Amino acid sequence: MSAYSSDQDLNVHDITGNGTELDVATNLLNGDIRLSILWTQEILLSADAADQVADALRRAATQSRSITAAPSAD
């Protein structure tokens, strides 16, 4: 089982149609954020796709902060 949880709202593919995809995932154990380009080493994005990636990274950052937040003192 992977410790990473992928952003299910992200559905971004290369504009050239070659099948390349992006994945943004948060490590649920330590809050690390992974940005993966699947099936190649680069991806060409439309402006709308770039906005989707930025939104996914913001969601991952929020999730990471909640994972790594220090417990409150009682």
C-alpha positions as CSV (number, residue, x, y, z in Angstrom):
1,M,0.0,0.0,0.0
2,S,1.3,3.4,-0.9
3,A,1.6,6.2,1.6
4,Y,0.8,8.7,-1.2
5,S,-2.7,9.9,-1.8
6,S,-3.3,11.3,-5.3
7,D,-5.5,14.3,-6.1
8,Q,-8.6,12.7,-7.6
9,D,-9.8,16.1,-9.0
10,L,-6.7,16.4,-11.2
11,N,-7.1,15.2,-14.8
12,V,-4.4,16.8,-16.9
13,H,-2.9,15.3,-20.0
14,D,-0.3,16.6,-22.5
15,I,-1.7,18.8,-25.2
16,T,0.1,16.8,-27.9
17,G,-2.1,13.8,-27.2
18,N,0.8,11.4,-26.5
19,G,-0.8,10.1,-23.3
20,T,1.5,11.9,-20.8
21,E,-0.3,12.7,-17.5
22,L,0.4,14.6,-14.3
23,D,-0.1,13.4,-10.8
24,V,-0.1,15.4,-7.6
25,A,0.0,13.3,-4.4
26,T,0.5,13.9,-0.7
27,N,2.4,11.5,1.5
28,L,-0.1,10.8,4.3
29,L,2.7,9.8,6.8
30,N,5.0,12.9,6.5
31,G,3.1,15.5,4.4
32,D,5.6,15.5,1.5
33,I,4.1,16.5,-1.8
34,R,5.0,14.6,-5.0
35,L,4.5,16.0,-8.5
36,S,4.8,13.2,-11.1
37,I,4.9,13.4,-14.8
38,L,3.8,10.0,-15.9
39,W,5.1,8.1,-19.0
40,T,7.7,10.7,-20.0
41,Q,10.0,13.4,-18.7
42,E,8.1,16.5,-19.8
43,I,4.6,17.6,-20.5
44,L,3.2,20.5,-22.5
45,L,0.2,22.1,-20.8
46,S,-2.6,24.4,-21.9
47,A,-3.3,27.5,-19.7
48,D,-6.4,25.7,-18.3
49,A,-4.4,22.6,-17.5
50,A,-1.7,24.7,-15.8
51,D,-4.4,26.3,-13.6
52,Q,-5.7,22.8,-12.7
53,V,-2.2,21.7,-11.7
54,A,-1.7,24.9,-9.6
55,D,-5.1,24.2,-7.8
56,A,-4.0,20.6,-7.1
57,L,-0.7,21.8,-5.7
58,R,-2.6,24.2,-3.4
59,R,-4.9,21.4,-2.2
60,A,-1.8,19.2,-1.5
61,A,-0.2,22.1,0.4
62,T,-3.3,22.4,2.6
63,Q,-3.4,18.7,3.2
64,S,0.4,18.6,4.0
65,R,0.0,21.4,6.5
66,S,-2.8,19.5,8.3
67,I,-0.6,16.4,8.5
68,T,2.5,18.2,9.8
69,A,0.7,20.7,12.1
70,A,2.0,20.5,15.6
71,P,-0.5,19.2,18.1
72,S,-2.1,21.9,20.1
73,A,-1.0,22.3,23.7
74,D,-3.8,21.7,26.2
